[in-house]
Amino acid sequence: MSLENAILVGVFDGFTWIRCEGKGSFVISPVLKECADSRIAAGERCLVIDLEACTGMDSTFMGQLASFAARLSKLGPAGGVQIAGAGERNRSSLEDLGLDCLLEIDPPAAPWRGRATEVRAALEPYRSGRLPGMQERAKHILEAHKTLAATSEDNARKFAGVVGILEKEVAENERKAD
């Protein structure tokens, strides 16, 4: 991960704030997942994903956001993913895939409203434990696209080819590894 691409994190009363700086892509997505997984495992039920400094998102990154929302919604009504500072481009990308039904985009009554500047000033860089290998990354990308495909019939059609190719690639790599 470069200085242009970073995940910053902070834990606050009632939510964890995760900021993506730079492109939200398949490259940074495993780090985002590791960070969010650790917070969910620690009992966090509300993740705020800050996209103010995110220059754009690919489908893997958006699939990861959808997977967090799906996991947290299963944990009860207090769970969920809120998007802060989406901006027009990122909001449009999320809406194009229907993810605005899973994610609360810039919710007006969020507990962090009016505190975003203070929260952002308190964030620390997230230090990833390790970088995933090629096979682990391929599985990560596949899972993100399966999540997107499961969100709607439209997305199922849109991502069917990608999911098929990735499934073959992952299976082939696993056969080679055996």
Steps between C-alpha positions, in 0.01 A plus 500: 500500500636838405469835670237592238291201609438468872247376750468710816297387798364627828274348764240731650202462731244307294691462173830426329607749233699360207633748244615403152751739350570456130336246272267247660610197302579129509850600620389672821182296548670212692640755748155655539354152560766412759437828684121464497513129591714578804256769616195277446675218690561750784124558520458807281156523340523830313771564242531846347688485172636842412528556125578873511859440379413195288565581134281218366396142570519178303252215526718299740511788747125558473433127539700509821287788632187298417639196683557706817141626481365147454702366795408784734130493412490135616622611843193708575332831426779708652749363249589654168731689271480874460677686222642844584610755242393292202516784251313496172718248314522239776131539587413444133720186488329357809153587373572350155545162671202549730721506807320805636241245622766329717712796604391819672655769282564823693216431748367827644447362853834317538672526841807650333314785328663830585814320622654380170791747512578407862473128421723524191766684701516210750551221243811284488641301206386139506795264504423185309632175640605374157441527129290225344656263245366464146260214581366673811452821300316310225267346760443844651408648163271203427318533833450875450346440158279217629372741765421761235328238283285393795370853566267512197400323179650790307834452672479121457481553124761776504760295688421145378792498255749638751388252768528210255852598391615554859353166616691319225820686584475425872417131435788468252746658743383268779554195275852622420573549870399140587 
